[in-house]
């Protein structure tokens, strides 16, 4: 179990700091912290082992990651999460929004994710943009720069998908910036949020991908205080990130070379970031991540424990 009890026997959570300054921030975890990028891959840790280790590391709140990594049947998913002391708060999906002929498949995918996650009480769905270079082969799969018409369709379909998730499933959609995607730089993010409806589309502030895209997560907090409704907290090595862009490495190569790092290494400054998030004065799930695919299966557990310990020293959760 990940919770202790008070003298009265009531459960207490280590997911939230008891200091009023930080008490609206809830730390969580997702499979990315365990090196998982795909629903099924021989280089990844089996979900049963990862789930048990996530509980052992002291986490209580779960974003389920690639749809199909954990069980997709709602009753089974609820049971395995209950058995390991987890509350599911979000699901995750990839979906093409800028191509008309991809809409049907994107809608089908997200409806499946929504049905599973609404049934287990989740609140959010994280939309991950497809990459223009393949995660595994690093080969080009799409145009690097979208046309104005493609951008228009992207934002229209983002609104459309967000409305479906909210109105039909009671779930809030957050768009996730990502290296090697069409939502990577601060300019890309501004373009999307200038053209989308905050009732249906908001921001998953992924601090590592913001750094990778040349942005400043603290500036994002200042720029989008009302649009930030969910957070992925992680760090990237600034020098390796600069080299990756200078030499045009695929994102997967940058990760393989160690660009994603455990805080306090890398950027952003986590103490300043956690304070800025707390300053938004609203309830936020702050999910730990570190891009580790592929990794030694012995790495994630001690690595995550050290991440939790450091973030707790910054005010996010308790030891």
C-alpha positions in Angstrom: 0.0 0.0 0.0 1.2 3.5 -0.7 -0.7 5.3 2.1 -0.2 5.3 5.9 -2.9 5.9 8.5 -3.5 8.5 11.1 -4.0 7.7 14.8 -7.8 7.6 14.0 -7.2 5.0 11.3 -8.1 7.4 8.4 -5.8 7.0 5.4 -3.3 9.7 4.7 -1.8 10.4 1.3 1.8 11.2 0.4 0.7 12.5 -3.0 0.1 16.0 -1.6 2.2 18.2 0.6 0.5 19.3 3.8 2.0 22.8 3.5 -0.9 25.0 2.3 1.4 26.6 -0.3 1.7 23.2 -2.1 -1.4 21.3 -1.0 -3.3 21.7 -4.4 -0.6 19.8 -6.3 -0.9 16.1 -6.5 2.0 14.0 -7.6 1.4 11.1 -9.9 3.2 8.7 -12.2 2.8 7.1 -15.7 4.5 4.3 -17.6 6.9 6.7 -19.3 8.7 6.9 -16.0 9.3 3.1 -16.4 10.6 3.4 -20.0 7.3 2.6 -21.7 6.4 4.2 -25.0 4.3 1.6 -26.7 1.3 -0.7 -25.8 3.5 -3.8 -26.4 7.2 -4.0 -27.0 9.8 -6.6 -26.1 12.2 -4.0 -24.8 9.7 -2.8 -22.2 9.0 -3.9 -18.6 5.8 -6.1 -18.3 3.0 -4.0 -16.9 2.5 -6.2 -13.8 6.1 -5.6 -12.8 6.0 -1.9 -13.6 2.7 -1.4 -11.7 4.0 -3.2 -8.6 7.2 -1.1 -8.7 5.3 2.1 -9.1 3.4 1.3 -5.9 6.6 0.4 -4.2 8.1 3.8 -5.2 5.3 5.5 -3.3 2.9 6.6 -6.0 -0.8 6.6 -5.7 -2.2 8.4 -8.8 -1.9 6.9 -12.3 -1.9 8.1 -15.9 -2.2 4.9 -17.8 0.1 5.7 -20.7 -0.1 4.0 -24.1 -3.5 2.5 -24.5 -3.2 -1.2 -24.3 -0.2 -1.4 -22.0 -2.4 -1.8 -19.0 -5.6 -3.8 -19.3 -8.3 -2.0 -21.4 -11.3 -3.8 -19.9 -12.6 -1.3 -17.3 -13.4 -3.9 -14.7 -10.0 -5.5 -14.9 -8.2 -2.2 -15.0 -10.1 -1.1 -11.9 -9.2 -4.3 -10.1 -5.5 -4.2 -10.8 -5.3 -0.5 -9.9 -7.2 -1.1 -6.7 -5.1 -4.1 -5.8 -2.0 -1.9 -6.1 -3.4 1.2 -4.3 -3.8 3.4 -7.4 -6.4 6.0 -8.5 -6.6 6.4 -12.3 -6.7 10.1 -13.2 -5.9 10.1 -16.9 -5.6 8.1 -20.1 -3.3 8.8 -23.1 -3.7 8.5 -26.8 -2.0 9.3 -30.1 -4.2 10.7 -32.8 -3.8 12.5 -36.2 -5.7 15.8 -36.3 -4.4 17.5 -39.4 -5.5 15.0 -42.1 -9.1 14.6 -43.0 -8.8 11.0 -43.9 -7.4 10.2 -40.5 -10.3 11.6 -38.5 -12.4 8.4 -38.4 -9.5 6.3 -36.9 -8.6 9.1 -34.4 -12.2 9.3 -33.2 -12.5 5.6 -32.9 -9.2 5.4 -30.9 -10.2 8.1 -28.5 -13.7 6.8 -28.0 -12.2 3.5 -26.9 -9.8 5.2 -24.5 -12.6 7.4 -23.2 -15.0 4.5 -22.6 -12.3 2.7 -20.5 -11.2 5.7 -18.6 -14.6 7.3 -17.9 -15.6 3.9 -16.4 -12.7 3.9 -13.9 -13.3 7.5 -12.8 -10.5 9.3 -14.8 -10.7 13.0 -15.3 -8.3 13.7 -18.2 -7.3 12.4 -21.6 -3.9 13.4 -22.8 -3.7 13.9 -26.6 -0.2 13.1 -27.9 0.6 14.4 -31.4 2.0 11.9 -33.8 5.6 12.5 -34.6 7.0 13.3 -38.1 9.9 10.8 -37.5 9.2 7.3 -36.3 9.9 6.6 -32.6 11.7 3.4 -33.4 13.2 3.6 -36.9 13.7 7.4 -36.8 12.5 7.5 -40.4 10.4 10.4 -41.7 6.7 9.7 -41.6 5.1 13.1 -42.2 5.8 16.6 -43.4 7.8 18.5 -40.9 6.0 21.8 -41.5 2.2 21.9 -41.8 0.4 24.0 -44.5 -2.0 26.7 -43.3 -4.9 24.4 -44.3 -3.4 21.5 -42.3 -3.1 23.8 -39.3 -6.7 24.9 -39.6 -7.9 21.3 -39.7 -5.6 20.5 -36.7 -7.2 23.1 -34.5 -10.8 22.4 -35.8 -10.4 18.7 -35.0 -8.8 19.4 -31.7 -11.9 21.4 -30.7 -14.1 18.6 -32.2 -12.3 15.8 -30.3 -12.3 17.8 -27.0 -16.0 18.4 -27.3 -16.7 14.7 -27.8 -14.6 13.8 -24.8 -16.2 16.4 -22.6 -19.8 16.3 -23.7 -20.1 12.5 -24.2 -17.7 11.1 -21.6 -17.2 13.9 -19.0 -13.4 13.9 -19.7 -11.1 16.9 -20.2 -8.7 16.8 -23.1 -5.3 18.3 -22.8 -2.9 18.7 -25.7 0.7 17.5 -25.1 3.7 19.3 -26.8 6.3 16.8 -28.0 9.7 16.8 -29.7 9.6 15.9 -33.4 5.9 16.8 -33.6 3.9 19.8 -35.0 3.4 21.1 -31.5 6.9 21.5 -30.3 8.0 25.1 -30.1 6.5 28.0 -28.1 5.3 29.4 -31.4 3.5 26.1 -32.3 1.8 26.0 -28.9 0.7 29.6 -29.2 -0.8 28.9 -32.6 -2.8 26.0 -31.3 -4.1 27.8 -28.2 -4.9 31.0 -30.1 -7.2 28.9 -32.3 -8.9 26.5 -29.9 -11.7 26.7 -27.4 -10.7 26.6 -23.8 -13.9 24.8 -23.0 -12.6 21.8 -25.0 -8.8 22.1 -25.4 -6.2 22.9 -22.8 -2.6 22.2 -22.1 -0.7 19.3 -20.7 2.4 21.3 -19.6 5.1 18.8 -20.3 8.1 20.6 -18.9 10.7 18.4 -20.5 9.3 18.7 -24.0 8.9 22.5 -23.5 12.6 22.7 -22.8 13.3 20.4 -25.8 11.3 22.6 -28.0 13.2 25.7 -27.0 10.7 27.1 -24.5 10.8 28.0 -20.8 8.2 26.1 -18.7 8.1 29.0 -16.2 7.2 31.4 -19.0 4.5 28.9 -20.1 3.0 29.1 -16.6 2.9 32.8 -16.8 1.5 32.9 -20.4 -1.1 30.2 -20.0 -2.3 30.2 -16.4 -5.9 29.5 -17.4 -5.0 26.8 -20.0 -2.7 24.7 -17.9 -4.8 22.1 -16.4 -2.5 19.1 -16.2 1.3 18.7 -15.9 4.0 16.2 -16.9 7.1 17.1 -14.8 10.5 16.1 -16.2 13.8 17.5 -17.1 16.1 17.6 -20.2 19.8 18.2 -20.5 20.2 21.6 -22.1 23.5 21.0 -23.9 22.4 17.7 -25.4 19.1 19.3 -26.4 21.0 22.1 -28.2 23.2 19.5 -29.9 20.2 17.5 -30.9 18.7 20.4 -32.7 22.0 21.6 -34.2 22.7 18.2 -35.7 19.0 17.4 -36.3 18.8 14.2 -34.3 15.5 12.4 -34.2 13.9 12.8 -30.8 14.4 9.0 -30.2 18.1 9.5 -30.8 18.3 12.4 -28.4 16.6 10.2 -25.7 19.0 7.3 -26.5 21.9 9.6 -26.0 20.7 10.6 -22.5 18.9 13.9 -23.2 16.1 13.1 -20.7 17.6 13.3 -17.2 16.5 12.9 -13.6 16.1 16.2 -11.7 17.8 18.1 -10.3 19.9 17.6 -13.4 18.9 19.5 -16.5 16.2 22.1 -16.9 13.8 23.4 -15.7 14.7 24.4 -12.2 12.3 22.2 -10.3 12.1 24.3 -7.1 11.1 27.4 -9.1 8.7 25.4 -11.3 6.9 23.7 -8.4 6.5 27.1 -6.7 5.1 28.6 -9.9 2.6 25.7 -10.3 1.6 26.2 -6.7 1.2 29.9 -7.4 -1.6 29.1 -9.9 -3.7 28.2 -6.9 -5.7 25.5 -8.5 -5.8 21.7 -8.2 -3.3 20.1 -10.5 -2.1 16.5 -11.2 1.6 16.7 -11.7 2.8 13.4 -13.2 6.4 12.4 -13.1 8.0 11.3 -16.3 11.4 10.5 -17.8 11.9 9.3 -21.3 13.9 6.1 -20.8 13.0 3.9 -23.8 14.7 1.5 -24.0 16.2 1.0 -20.6 17.8 -1.6 -18.3 14.8 -3.0 -16.3 16.7 -2.5 -13.1 16.8 1.3 -13.6 13.2 2.6 -13.2 12.5 1.8 -9.6 15.5 3.4 -7.9 15.5 6.2 -10.4 11.8 6.9 -9.7 12.3 6.8 -5.9 15.1 9.4 -6.2 12.9 11.5 -8.4 10.1 11.4 -5.9 12.4 12.3 -3.1 13.8 15.3 -4.9 10.4 16.6 -6.0 9.1 16.2 -2.4 12.0 18.4 -1.3 10.7 21.0 -3.8 7.2 20.8 -2.3 5.6 18.3 -4.6 4.2 15.4 -2.5 5.7 14.0 0.7 8.5 11.5 1.4 
